[in-house]
Amino acid sequence: MPSSVPRTAAVPALVALAMASGLLAGAGAPASASSGIRIHGIQGTGRISPLVGTPVAGVPGIITGVRTSGSRGFWIQDPRPDGDDATSEGVFVFTNSVPTVAVGDAVQVSGTVGEYIPGGAASGNQSVTQIASPTVTVVSSGNPLPAPVVISERSVPSAYAPQGDPAAGGSVNGLRLKPRHYALDLYESLEGMNVRIGSSRVVGATDPYAELWVTVKPRENDNRRGGTVYGSYTSQNTGRLQIQQLAAGSPFPAANVGDTLSGVTEGPLDYNQFGGYTLVARTLGTVTDRKLRPETTRPQRGSELAVATYNVENLDPSDPQEKFDALAGAVVRNLSSPDILALEEIQDSTGATDDGTVSAEETIVKFTAAITAAGGPSYAWRTIDPENNKDGGEPGGNIRQVFLYNPARVSFTDRPGGDATTATGVVRTNGRAALTLSPGRVDPADAAWTTSRKPLAGEFTFRGRTVFVIANHFASKGGDESLTSHHQPVNRSSEVQRLQQARSVNAFVKDILAAQRDADVLVVGDINDFEFSATAKALADGGALYPAIKSLPAAERYSYVYQGNSQVLDQILTSPSITSGAFDYDSVHINAEFARQNSDHDPQVLRFRP
């Protein structure tokens, strides 16, 4: 699943005040409006306005941007700054209805100062200072706009954010901004202001919501394909910036990672729920295509077993045939028809229709037929149907993991009895490890797997050697705070369940290794966590497994692009018998970097000689 909460295309209408958190003080402000207040006085030197809840009158400014959809309103900026780099000279005026003003109008605004938290207080997001319930007087029109502040490699600090105040639960909201020291403080000090970037490399492809990500720091954790790699919790990549455009309904350019947003991009700096600080372009640069192409992994040699994992993003029979054909073509051409392919997010035969169906036979048959039609092998398959609506994902879809295998090269050892609630185990037979159920589920009754996909274990034979494969789809990152949270470091609440899941899988692998020390075991799938995470460490505990993606150079470790960060979610981990030998690992970049995607994940392939 995606590493963020699902989003909708429309932004809900905003209310002016969000005080439930206790951080946004100001209730009980006097009813009479304060006059003589300028924008920098409203913004103050921190994240929260010192005037929250206060009526203000006659606030002057030049309109630098008008938003006519979603959160409707406009931005104004004071052409007479105060000289304090901690105070923004811009602010958003929330009108709710479509504004009747225009860019370049000089206005005076009366209304109530508020702090709106996109996504609500529970999201951990920072707030946006705004003036709501406004009365607007247009003084003149056609005025020149305040000169934009240029955001560049030189202007953005290398440190991401200050440490939050322990006395405030780790929040930075009460701290004075230090825009010359911290990137988040710089962006906050420019909230609502007219800003500009020059030609910048795209690090997050255009998405269905007409937005993309660039970096103003071309050498910051860059990789050979143009992305910016998220390699640790302290490598947040300060130069990333989301780009949207103000002109509702205007075509938005399709861009891939590595392309260049060329020329000038200029407009107000906003903050939203789905990416934090965002340049809402009044003037949008043009995309220069750098010709990024999907990768192709090499075919396995005759003595090599190729094992792959691929999240096919809620595949079900109602999807267009084009999606089946594109995914199948990728299996054949880009993955070179691996011997064993573990799939994640295969939905049942009626998709998201919540009718009690749990079998995915129609989905799997349609997909394997598409692979054969694309010139691939006639894959056989194994899976375990889940209980209805017990494994999370899209309601009614009943996503699960599925093994595809090429019977011309690999055989599957069937040991019947596996079902949604019965755990497979490990026995020692003739000095070798064996599963009691194959296919079977790993510890499905463990609380770690509540409302989450249970691991699927299978026993395969290649050239006379047994190989155990455990296919996983760990709990998603839904509920985690964004990197731009007011909590620093951010809260990652979803890690708790994945840590439990990792311990469960690790214990099962140790059972196999206890029965046979040199057993070949592969733990594969959408782990939904980074190679440096506590989840990955728990999976590897005791030397039972090794995250094979770590065999790649650091700049090549990614399978997913989220908010401009190239990061690891999909993994293959190997037991000591495989790790100690020669293996070849490839993260095959065919989706995550592209505006046109068959899935939002890149598949992973490992080749070795059992």
Secondary structure, 3 states (H helix, E strand, C coil): CCCCCCCCCCCCCCCCCCCCCCCCCCCCCCCCCEECCCHHHHHCCCCCCCCCCCEEEEEEEEEEEEECCCCCEEEEECCCCCCCCCCCCEEEEECCCCCCCCCCCEEEEEEEEEEECCCCHHHCCCCEEEEEEEEEEEEECCCCCCCCEECCCCCCCCECCCCCEHHHCCECCCCCCCCCCEHHHHHHHCCCCEEEECCEEEEECCCCCCCEEEECCCCCCECCCCCEECCCCCCCCCCEEEEEECCCCCCCCCCCCCCEEECCEEEEEEEECCCEEEEEECECCEEECCCCCCCCCCCCCCCCEEEEEEEEEEECCCCCHHHHHHHHHHHHHHCCCCCEEEEEEECCCCCCCCCCCCCCHHHHHHHHHHHHHCCCCCCEEEECCCCCCCCCCCCCCCCEEEEEECCCCCEECCECCCCCCCECCEEEECCEEEECCECEECCCCCHHHCCCCCCEEEEEEECCEEEEEEEEECCCCCCCCCCCCCECCCCCCCHHHHHHHHHHHHHHHHHHHHHCCCCEEEEEEECCCCCCCHHHHHHCHHHCCEEHHHHCCHHHCCCEEECCEEECCEEEEECHHHHCCCEEEEECCCCCCCCCCCCCCCCEEEEECC
